Amino acid sequence: QVHLVQSGGGVVQAGGSLRLSCAASGRYPMAWFRQASGKEREFVATIAAAGGRTYYQDSVKGRCTVSREDAENKVYQQLNDLKPEDTVVYYCALSPTFIFPGTSERLYDNWGQGAQVTLSS
């Protein structure tokens, strides 16, 4: 199993931005999901292992950018113009059976520990 380590998260303001990272032990296609309390995990975005090809769900299109730092085997998520519904727990994920765009969580066996994003009062 590939070990995924997340960083980022914390307190954010409505209309602000967040930036998350996920480090893997190798270069793989990666996905971002998020989950609100009492809800199922929701797909956010994916990025291919090569070529920088990305795919975003409709709710974050135009606000989200997923990028890759190949030298460090890291994937990043930048999300701008934050809304209350964006302030949930974010997870990165990896699957050896990934086929682009890989939007189903059933494809993923390796998950990061999660990053909590909380809206400031």
N, C-alpha and C positions, 0 to 999 in steps of 0.2 A: 504494500500500500504506500502510495506517495504521501509524504507529510506536507500539509499546507499550513502556513503560518500567516495570519492576518495581522495588520496593524491599521491604525486609524480609528475613526469613530469618535464619539464624544458629544458634547453639547453644541448645537448649531442654532442659528437664527433663521426664521422664515425669510425667504428671499436670498439667503446666503448660499454657501457652497460647502460641499464635503469632498474629501479625497481619501480613498481607501487603497490599500495595497495588499497583495497576496503573493507570498513567496513559495515556490515549489522546489523540489529537489531535481528537477529537470525541465525541459521545454515541452509543454503540452498545450493543446487547446484548453481554454479556460472559460468558465461561465460565472456570472454573478446572479445570485438570487437574493430575495429579501423576504422577511416574514414578520407580520404584525402579530401581536398577542391574540391567540385564539383563532388564527387564520392559517391557511395552507401556505407553503412557500410559493412565491411568485417569481417568475423569470424576469430578469432585468436586461441582461446583455451577454453576448459571447464574443470571443476573439479567437481567430485561428492561430495555430502554432507558427505558420509562415504566411507572409504576404500582407499581414495586418488587416485581413478581412474581418469586419464586425457586423453585428446584428443587434438591434435594439427593439424592445417592446414599445408599443405606441405611447404609453404613458410617460416615457422618458425621452423620446425622440426630440432632438433639438436642444436638450438640456444635459444629456449624458455623453461622456466620452470615455471609452475604454482603450487603454494603450498597453504596450508591452515594453519591458526593459529586458532584452534577451540575454545580455551579459550576466545579469543577476537572477534570471529565471523568475522575474516578477511581472505581475499584471496589476494595473491600476484602474480605478474607477473614479472619475470626476463627475459630480452631479451638481448642477447649478440651479439657481432660482428655486430653492427648496420650498416645498409645500408641507403642510402638516402630515399628509399621508406618506411622505418620504422618510419620516423619522421613525424608523423601525430597525430591526436587526438585519444586517447584510452579511451574506455568506459567499465566499468563493468556492468553486467546485471544479473537479476534474474527472474525466471519464476516458478510459482506454478505448471505448466503443463510440466515441464522439463522431457524429456526422453533421456537418454544418447544415442548419444553424444551431442544432442541439438545444432546443428550448424546453425539453421535458426533463424534470428532475429525476425521472426513472433511469436516465442514462448515467447518473453520477453516483459513484461509490466513495469518492474521496472529497471531504468537506473541510473547510477551514473552521476555526472555533467560533466564528461569528464576531461582528462588530456592532455594538449598540450605538445608534444615533438617536439623540434625545433633543427635542425642541426646547429652547430656553423660554422661560416665562417672563 
